[in-house]
């Protein structure tokens, strides 16, 4: 098999963090999830090589959706749980075994839609977790329904006359709960993904990183950007990277741009430390 | 061992501690809240964590996560909260996660009468979660029983890698009685099986001959996979009938082949009885009193008190009723377990005594119900 022979060479420097026997992955051509996972793994690799992180303590916890499939391929302890419940599962794992470094990865529907309440309360507690929300603005795995992040007016399979709802600005929501870290990256700027993930791995408390991503197969089709290169370049042209932007700048504005950067960087004690202080 | 005058809910908490529980997550709900309130002090003393989370969905999912992190884990709730937990119970079944859910039944449907008792959730706990599964259900009738069945619930959960329901009710929850709290050594405490092979040879869902896969925890270096999808022995998602059939058959067989470990029944005066009452939980207390009243007036009647509601063991119900003409099933609901008794007991007529009481049923109600048939 041609594809198999590529993986058997073991040529990729991140192979040690991948369950290569499970490849090829299920993600569509042009999907941003591979870039997102690559950035996350490179940050983990840097922290491990610095002696700041132990591979056996890393746990990937995911819910359901395309983004949740990252737990299939990452070669750590992994949990592919229920739709929306990854943060809840991760909270229990972290509290029961504090030495674990628990990383939740999910899509915008998984984390901010069905899992929104867990997101709010984990952020409020400053729970010692990293939550990565990979935003593709749509429910992709189920075939293209409207998501809490879908921009107004967009056609989806459940908004055939255009989305009448206001989208949720998850960065603003999470920031209002005062966790330790809130950042937005984009797969169109891969070094940002790695940089923000690297920063998050070195911190305590609740750390939230949104990664804007491309879904040509579903979202791209809805907005008339089915070609993956065109979609990628369009998203890239909309992303404005700023140094320490204010939370009010996080509002997605498809005319003026989508601001990426670190919106909140704090050093408050995490939940585990507060629990021990009692 | 120490003797204590405590409530049924406190006995559940003490049983959990003796069983080695190290993680409890819950959400306030009458009549279960005092388990969490009691544990928040007691579990801390033995190095465990108690956390109140934002709802019952979070609580049980956190309990599953904690169990995979290596801690014996539990939550407690009542009907409305249990309704929110059933999806995650399915996750615990398919990922073979040991955990205990104490469900303290109150009156339903919906909000019902939160402070009053009921037994109307006995089929919900069995069948609430979607998909094929068998979840053991234990049902205490006293404070001592609440303590011992909690320990047993953890032992079943850990040895068979399954969720277990401890199904109490509002009467037993807040009933105060003397109980003997046994220590480990005086009462059996079982831990889950750990892998004996190095990580390179470990398959997270490969069972031993007893159908139970050894369980590595997060952080042990075994790269475990917790998988909610139908999976093979690697924990890899598969969509073929063979894998599905093999998995579901094993998940149900591992419980049924251990039915003797799970199923327990107590009998009172059944040997010479022409009439048998089958009952469980707080209603069984009234049933025993009713049986004694009837026997004192010369009626040859006995009691079968179920300690396990699921899975049932047909011969353990059939055999004690072999000489009976009439079998009465007394339960504080519209009659739910009676269908199983009818299914298993063929030689006698089975009569449902559905009691719809907000308080503990009285012996008189059961005596009157039986007398109508004598």
HADDOCK unambig.tbl for C-alpha pairs under 7 A between the chains (distance, minus, plus):
assign (segid A and resid 56 and name CA) (segid B and resid 219 and name CA) 5.18 0.50 0.50
assign (segid A and resid 56 and name CA) (segid B and resid 220 and name CA) 6.73 0.50 0.50
assign (segid A and resid 56 and name CA) (segid B and resid 221 and name CA) 4.84 0.50 0.50
assign (segid A and resid 57 and name CA) (segid B and resid 219 and name CA) 4.73 0.50 0.50
assign (segid A and resid 75 and name CA) (segid B and resid 223 and name CA) 6.61 0.50 0.50
assign (segid A and resid 76 and name CA) (segid B and resid 223 and name CA) 5.06 0.50 0.50
assign (segid A and resid 77 and name CA) (segid B and resid 218 and name CA) 5.95 0.50 0.50
assign (segid A and resid 77 and name CA) (segid B and resid 223 and name CA) 4.18 0.50 0.50
assign (segid A and resid 77 and name CA) (segid B and resid 224 and name CA) 4.84 0.50 0.50
assign (segid A and resid 77 and name CA) (segid B and resid 225 and name CA) 6.13 0.50 0.50
assign (segid A and resid 78 and name CA) (segid B and resid 224 and name CA) 6.17 0.50 0.50
assign (segid A and resid 78 and name CA) (segid B and resid 225 and name CA) 4.86 0.50 0.50
assign (segid A and resid 78 and name CA) (segid B and resid 226 and name CA) 6.17 0.50 0.50
assign (segid A and resid 79 and name CA) (segid B and resid 225 and name CA) 5.58 0.50 0.50
assign (segid A and resid 79 and name CA) (segid B and resid 226 and name CA) 4.28 0.50 0.50
assign (segid A and resid 79 and name CA) (segid B and resid 227 and name CA) 6.13 0.50 0.50
assign (segid A and resid 80 and name CA) (segid B and resid 226 and name CA) 5.91 0.50 0.50
assign (segid A and resid 80 and name CA) (segid B and resid 227 and name CA) 5.13 0.50 0.50
assign (segid A and resid 80 and name CA) (segid B and resid 228 and name CA) 6.09 0.50 0.50
assign (segid A and resid 81 and name CA) (segid B and resid 227 and name CA) 6.43 0.50 0.50
assign (segid A and resid 81 and name CA) (segid B and resid 228 and name CA) 5.42 0.50 0.50
assign (segid A and resid 82 and name CA) (segid B and resid 228 and name CA) 6.87 0.50 0.50
assign (segid A and resid 85 and name CA) (segid B and resid 61 and name CA) 6.74 0.50 0.50
assign (segid A and resid 88 and name CA) (segid B and resid 58 and name CA) 4.87 0.50 0.50
assign (segid A and resid 88 and name CA) (segid B and resid 61 and name CA) 5.47 0.50 0.50
assign (segid A and resid 88 and name CA) (segid B and resid 62 and name CA) 5.07 0.50 0.50
assign (segid A and resid 89 and name CA) (segid B and resid 61 and name CA) 4.70 0.50 0.50
assign (segid A and resid 89 and name CA) (segid B and resid 62 and name CA) 4.30 0.50 0.50
assign (segid A and resid 89 and name CA) (segid B and resid 64 and name CA) 6.39 0.50 0.50
assign (segid A and resid 89 and name CA) (segid B and resid 65 and name CA) 4.51 0.50 0.50
assign (segid A and resid 90 and name CA) (segid B and resid 62 and name CA) 6.70 0.50 0.50
assign (segid A and resid 90 and name CA) (segid B and resid 65 and name CA) 5.97 0.50 0.50
assign (segid A and resid 91 and name CA) (segid B and resid 62 and name CA) 5.74 0.50 0.50
assign (segid A and resid 92 and name CA) (segid B and resid 62 and name CA) 3.79 0.50 0.50
assign (segid A and resid 92 and name CA) (segid B and resid 63 and name CA) 5.74 0.50 0.50
assign (segid A and resid 92 and name CA) (segid B and resid 65 and name CA) 4.82 0.50 0.50
assign (segid A and resid 92 and name CA) (segid B and resid 66 and name CA) 4.47 0.50 0.50
assign (segid A and resid 93 and name CA) (segid B and resid 62 and name CA) 6.82 0.50 0.50
assign (segid A and resid 93 and name CA) (segid B and resid 65 and name CA) 4.37 0.50 0.50
assign (segid A and resid 93 and name CA) (segid B and resid 66 and name CA) 4.19 0.50 0.50
assign (segid A and resid 93 and name CA) (segid B and resid 68 and name CA) 6.81 0.50 0.50
assign (segid A and resid 93 and name CA) (segid B and resid 69 and name CA) 5.17 0.50 0.50
assign (segid A and resid 96 and name CA) (segid B and resid 23 and name CA) 6.39 0.50 0.50
assign (segid A and resid 96 and name CA) (segid B and resid 66 and name CA) 5.12 0.50 0.50
assign (segid A and resid 96 and name CA) (segid B and resid 69 and name CA) 6.09 0.50 0.50
assign (segid A and resid 96 and name CA) (segid B and resid 71 and name CA) 6.22 0.50 0.50
assign (segid A and resid 97 and name CA) (segid B and resid 69 and name CA) 5.84 0.50 0.50
assign (segid A and resid 100 and name CA) (segid B and resid 219 and name CA) 6.54 0.50 0.50
assign (segid A and resid 121 and name CA) (segid B and resid 54 and name CA) 6.82 0.50 0.50
